[in-house]
Amino acid sequence: MSTTALTPALPDAASAGAADDRPRTYLVRTLGCQMNVHDSEHMAGMLEQAGYQRATSEDEAANTADVVVINTCAVRENAATRLYGNLGQLASIKAARPGMQIAVGGCLAQKDRGDIVAKAPWVDVVFGTHNLDALPVLLERARHNEAAQVEIAESLQVFPSTLPTRRESVYAGWVSISVGCNNTCTFCIVPHLRGKERDRRPGEVLAEVEALVAAGAIEVTLLGQNVNSYGVEFGDRGAFAKLLRACGQIEGLERVRFTSPHPAAFTDDVIAAMAETPNVMPQLHMPLQSGSDRILRAMRRSYRSEKFLGILDRVRAAMPDAAITTDIIVGFPGETEEDFAETMRVVEASRFSSAFMFQYSPRPGTPAATMEDQLPKEVVQERFERLLALQERIGAQEAERQVGRTLEVLVAEDSGRKDGARRRLSGRAADNRLVHFGLPSDAENLPGAPTSLDDPRLADVVPQGLPRPGDMVTVTVTKAAPHHLIADPVTPGPLAVRRTRSGDAWAEREKIRLGGGEDTHSHGTPAPSGPVSLGLPTLRAK
């Protein structure tokens, strides 16, 4: 790309125009899916490599960073509303802050292109899903030319995982195994916005996973629009199962997850790899979309309800404790009451631990948007409420089955809204259920980030029973709700805490943030690339 010629000047440019020659600050606001979250990590990594500095939490809350990047989604109905609502809030802030810049990227930027600047002329940069690497250059060009820069590539310019990355978590990370999608679902605009599927080579994926583990991560989520079609591009339809097994050989990697598979391509070798690889978690997100075979055909979903239920049966036979989640669309064009009843039947049979349910809304540019028999809003709403009530009942019942179980929970940084008042911390069980666990009555109550180096979680010897984010705790479930579990203390004494390298990495990061410690972690190194090696699962000589 012609823009790369400007790259060497960017570190100096990042401090230009900022008060007192300080580095310009940035914040990245993410709207959308896990893929967008990971793309935002790349955007942050590129900005930091170019000399920008992440805004403080106070500046983020007030939207007073020097550069605000909005990473957009085009799948949800309110995507445009959310974008322009955000831009409207930023207009007056920018007017009062000379030199402030606003950039818009992601799927909606890829779709709407120059329309964004026409509707919000205070936007400085618009870039798409195929050219994330252009962001720092476009910001500098917009500042130099004093004019908005819109650059939308029609095909992938640089594989995102080769870009610098600023990881949000030290204990868990996203790793893309592919980008784009080869399916033609009539309701989905993703293939148009992200292009045909492009697969990374296994050696590159495993090298990135190993680098994350070396930096302190113990959990990795493999990302793709359709992970179980991974390998088709380089001629190995069994590559995804091999990749899961190879992850099982990485020393120090305790939890492996992936999202999202497609029922049409989901094969028994993947089920076997999940069941036989100890660090692959008993969790599966399997998008149903509809339980009606007639509607599945109209959606161009190349499976039928009985095949879907058969997959779930085989998963549960191999992993009885697996938690299965899904996506469902209510009110697709032409959906009859009989079609909806089929969805209710399949949901009842599937026993999902949770479900992401959406009311259908036309996405411009998709075949479904021009179909006849678009349903009235009130019909869709009524069906949605019935389905929601059914899934809430099932979710509560499935959660209730967890009461009394002993679970190992990976402690998270972000606590629940009521955790502080109720002396609880939060984390995820192996099956990805959210668990709020209680602290013993004599334990420190330390939700949130440390505010000083005196925080006992940062001590060289952490008090017994005091968990840090990234550590593991063993708890017993005492109460259940449809969307979370409660594990309050059932016996006196400290929590059962297992210290981890991730907890150590979190403590070191917090010390650096508070002015102590030495920064030995790099967030800006791109994932290595190299030759393909499918001699899986062995990664290294023993």
N, C-alpha and C positions, 0 to 999 in steps of 0.2 A: 504494500500500500504506500502511496506517496507520502502519507502523513508521518511515516517512521523517521523521516529526515529531521523532524523537529525534536525527537526524543532526547538527545543529549542536553538540550537547553532547559529541560523541564525542572530539574531540581532548583535552579536559580529562579525560574519563573514561578515556582510554587510559593516563594517568599516575596515576590514582587507585589507591591501595592498593599501589603499588610502593615499594620501599625507597628512601629519600632522594629521593623525588619524581622518580625517573628514569622515562623512558618504559617502559611495559610491553613486554616482548619477546614475539616470536611465532616459531613455526616451522610450516611446512605440509609434511606428509608425504603423498606422492602414491602411490596404488595404482592401476594401470590403464594406460589407453591414452594416446595423444598428446593426445586431447581433454581428458582429465583433467589432463595436465601443463599445458596451456594454461589450463584453469579454475583450477588452483592459482596460476598467475601473476596471474590476476585477484583471487583471494582475498588474495594477498600485497599487491597494489596497493591494494586497499580498506583493508586493515589499516594500511598505511603512511600512506595519506591520512587515516585516523582517528587518527593519532598513535602507533601502535605502531612498534616498532623490531625489525628482524630479529635473532634470537638469534645469538650468536657460534657459530662452528663447534664450540667446546668445549661450549657449552650445548646445541647441537643433538645432539651425540653422547651427552650425558648426559640428554637429554629434560628439561632444567631450564628451559625457556622458561616465561614467565608464561601464554602461551596456546599450546596445541598443537592444530592443526587436522589432521584425517585426512580426506583426499579419497579416497573409496572407489570400488571397482569392483564390479559385480554380474555380470559376464560370466564370469569365471573360476571354476572349481570351488571353489578355496580362498579365495574372496573373503571370506566370512564368517569363516573360520578366521583369516585374516590380520588382519582388523579386530579381532576379540576378543582375539587374541594381543597386538596392540599396546595395546589398552585395558587388558588385564590387567597389562602391564608399567608402564603409567602410573598404575595405581590407588595403589600404594604411594608413588610419587613425589609424587602430588598430596596424599596424606594428610600428608606431611611438609612441604608447601609451602602454607601458607594463602594463599588468593587465586588460586591457579593455576586455570586453566580449560581444559576439553577440549571441542572441537567436532568433530562428525562431519558431513561433507557428501558430495555425490556420489551415484552411482547406487544404492549399497546403502542409503544414507540415504533416498533417494526411495522405495525399495522397502519397507524394513522399518519406517520411521517410528518410532512410539513404542516398538516392540519393543527398540530399541537402549538406551533409557533403562531399560526394564524389566530387561534383562539386565545392564546396566552402569550402575547408578544414580549413579555418580560423573561421568557425562557431563553437561556443562552445556548444550550446544546441539546440536540436530540440525536440519539444513536440507538442502534438496534441490537437484536440478539446475536447477530453474526459478526459484530465488530466491537466487542467489549474492550479490546485492546486500544481502541482509538480514543477512549475517554480523556486521558490527560492531555493528549495533543489537541483535541477539539476544544477543551477548556482554554488552553493557551492561545489557540487561533482565534477563538471568540473574543478574548481579552485584547489581543493585538489588533484585530480588525474592527473591534467595537460593533460586531454584528453577530446575529445568531448563526450557529453552524449546525446544519442538519446533514448527517451522513448515515445512510442506511445501506448496508451491503446485502446483496441478493443471495449470497452463499457464504458459508463459514470461512472466515479469513484465518483465524488462529484457533486451535482447539482450546477451549477455556481452561482446561486443567494444566496447560503449559504456562499459564499466566501467574504472576505473583498472587499470593493469597494472604489475607489477614483473617485468621480463624477466630470465630467468636468464642469458641470453647477450647480449653486445653485438654479436656478429658474425652471429648467426642468430636468426630469430624465427618463431613460429607466427602465422598469420592465419586466423581462422575465416571461411569464406565462407557457411556454413550451419550450422544446428543441427537435430537431429532426423532422422527417417528415415520415408519413406513405404512402405518394403518390409515384407513380412509373413513373413520367414523364420521357420520354425517352431521353430528352436533359439534364437532371439535375443530378448532382453528389452529391447533398447535402445529400440525405438519406444515401448514402454510407459513407459519411464523418462525419455526425453528428448523425447517427443512427435513430432508430425508435422513434416516438414521445413519450416523457415523460412529463406528465402534473404535474405542481405544484398544491397543494391543494389551494382552494380559500382563506382559512384563512391565509396561508403563503403569498399569493400575496397581499391581502388587508393589512396585517401587514406591508409589505415592503412599500406599497403606503403611508400608514399613517405615517411611519417613515420618508419618504421623505418630506411629507408635514410639519411634525413637524420641520424638518431642514430648511424649507423655500421654498420648491418647490411649485409652483402653477400649473405646467403642468406635466403630466405623459403620456408616450407612452407605451402601453402594447405590448410586442414583442413575436412573435412566427413564426415558418415557415408556419403554417396554423392556425391562431388564432381561426377561427370559428369551428375547430374540437376539440377545448379545451373541456375537460370533458369526452371524450370518454373513456379514460383510467380508470377513476374512476366511470363510469357508469351514467353520466348525460349529455345527448346531448344538453340540454338547458343551460349548465353552463356558456357559454360565455355571453349570453344575461343577465343572472343573475349577472355576474361579472360586466358588464357595469353599471347595475342599482345600484349595491352596491357601485361602485365608486361615484355615484351621491349622496350618503349619507355621504361622507367624508368631514367634515367641513374644509374649506380653500382650497380645491382642485377645481381650476377654469376651467381647461382644461384637457380633457382626449382624447387621440388618440390611435390608434392601427394599427399594420401592421404585416403581410399581411394576408388577408383572401384568400380563394379559392372559385371561383364561384360555384363549384360543391356542396359545403357544406354550402353556404351562405343562411341563412333562414330568414323568415319574422320576427321572434321574435327578431333577431338582429337589423333589420331595426326599429322595434317599440321601442326597447331599446334606440337606437341612437336618435330617434326623441323625445322621452318622457323624456330623462335624460338631464337636461339643461347643465351640464358641459361636455357632450360628444359632441365633435366638429363636425360640418357639413362637414366632409372631409372623403373621402373613397379612398383607393388605391386598385383597383380591377384588377388583372393581366389578360389581355386578351390572350396574346401570339400569337394568330392567329384568324382571322375572318373566316377562311375556316373550315367547319365541317370536311372535309376529312383530313386536316392537324391536326386538334385537335385530331382526332382519332389516327393518327400516333404518335402524341405527348403523347398519353394516358392521355389527359385532359378530364375528364369525365363530360363535359357539351358541349353544342353547342351554336352557335352564338345567336340564338333567346332567349335561356335561359339567356345568358349574358345580352342582351339588355333589357330583361324583368326585371332583377334585377335593372338595372340602372333606368328604368322607375319607379319602386316602390320606390327606394331611393329618387328620385326627387319629387315624389308625396308626400312623407312624409316630405322631407326637400328640398324645392324649391331652396335654395341657396347653396346646397351642391356642393363642388368642388370634381370632381372625376378624379383620375389619374390612370395610367396603365403601364404595361410592354408589349412589343411586340417584337417578334423575326421575322426577315425578312430572307428569304432564307433557311428555314428548308428543309432538304433533300426531294426531290420529289415535292417541291412547284412549281406549274405551274403559268402561267400568270393569269389563271382563279382563282386559289386559292388566289393569291395576290390581285386580284380585289375584292375578298370577304373581305379581310382585310381592304382595302381602304373603302369599303362600310360600314363596321361596325364602323370604326374609324369616318367616316363622321357622322354617326347616333349617336355615343356615346357622341360627344362634350366634349372630355376630356379637362380639364384645362391644363394638361401637360402629357407627356408620356416619359417613358424611353424606347428607341428603340435600338435594338441590331442586328447586322448582325450575323447570325448563324455561329458558329465555332465549330468543333467537340471537345468534351471534352472526353479524353481517359477514358475508363471505363463505358461510357454510351451507351445504345443500339443505339442511333441515330448516334454515331460515326462510326458504321459499316454498316449503311444503304446504299443502292444503291442510285443512282441519287443525289449525292452531287453536289450542284450547283456551276458553275464557279463564281469566285470572281467578275468579271465585271457585271454579271447578278444581283448578290446580291447587289452590290454597287448601280447600277442604280435604283433598286426597293427601296432601303433604302432612296435614295435622293428624290424619288417621295413621299414616305410616310412622310419623314421629312418635305417636303414643305407643304403637306396637314395639318399636325399637327401644324406647325408654323402658318398657316392661321387660323386654328380653335382656337389655343391658343390665338392669337391676338384678334380674335373676342370675345371670351369668356372674356378676360381681359377687353376689351373695354366696356363691359356691366357693369363693376364695377365703371366706371368713374361717379363721382357725389355721390357715396355711402359714408356713414359715417361708418368707421370701428374702432373697438378697436384693437390696435396692442400691442402685448407683445414685449417690447424692448429687442433686442439681444445685446450680447457683441461684436460680430463680425460685423463690418460695411461693406458695399459694397466698392469696390476698389476706387470708385470716390466720396464716401460720404463726406470725409474730404474737398475736393476741392469745393464741391457743398453745403456745410453746411447741410448735411443730416445725419440722423441715420437710422438704419434698424430694422425690426422686422417682426413678423408673425401675420397675421390676424387670425380670428377664423377658417377660412377654409384652413389655412396653406399657403396662398399665401404670397410671399415675398413682403414687402412694404418698400420702401425708403421714409422717411418722412422728410420734410424740417424743419429747425429751424427758428424761427422768427429772423429778422435782428439784434435785440438787445440781442439775447441770446448767452450764452457761446457756443463755438464750441469745443466740447470735445469728439471726437471719440477716441476709443481705451481705454486701461487700464490707470488708474491714475498713475502718476509718482511721486506724493508726497501727503502727508497727507493734504496739502492745497487745494487739488482738491475740488471744491464746492459740488460735488456729495457725498463727504464723510462727509459733515458738519452735525451737529446734526439737524439743520433746513436747508433743501435743498432749494435753491432759487425757487420761484414759476416758473413753466413752464419748469424746467430743469429735463429731465427724466434720470433715472438710468437704467442699465440693470435689467430686472425683473419687472420694473414698467409698467403700461399700459398707452398708449396715445390714445386719440380719434382724428382721423384725417379724412379729406375728400379727396377721390381719385381725382386727377386732371389730370392724364395722365396714359396710359396703354401701356405695351409692352408684347410680348408673355410670358415672364418668370418673370415679376415683375410688380408692380404698383408703381406710384409716387404720393405722397401726399404732395404737397408744400403748404405753408400757403395761405389761401384764405381770411382771415380777420386779421386785426392787433391784437396785444396782444399776451400773452404767450400761449404756447401749453396747451391743456387740459390734464393734467397728473393726473393719479390715483396712489397714492403711494400704494405699496404692501409689504407684508412680504418678498417677494422675493427680492425686491429692497433693503430692510433693510439688508437681509442676504448677498447680493452682497457687499454692502458697508462695512459690518463688515468683510467679507473675505478680501477685499482689504486693509482695515486698518491693519489687521494682516499681510498681505503680505508686507506692507510698514513699519512694525515695531511698529504699534500702535494697541490698542484693545487687547482683550483676546480671545484665541481660545476656543470656547465653542461648536464647531461642530466636530463631529466624522465622519470620512469617512471610518473607518475600521471595523464597526460593521456589522457582517453578518445579513442577514434577518432572523427574527425568524421563527422557524418551530413549527408546532403543529398540533392538530387534525383538521380534515375536518369539516367545518360548512357550509352547503348549505342552511341555513335558511336565504337566501338573500331576500331583500336587506338590512335588518336591521343589523347594525354593533354594536350598543351599546344601552343601555337603555337610554331613553330620560328623 
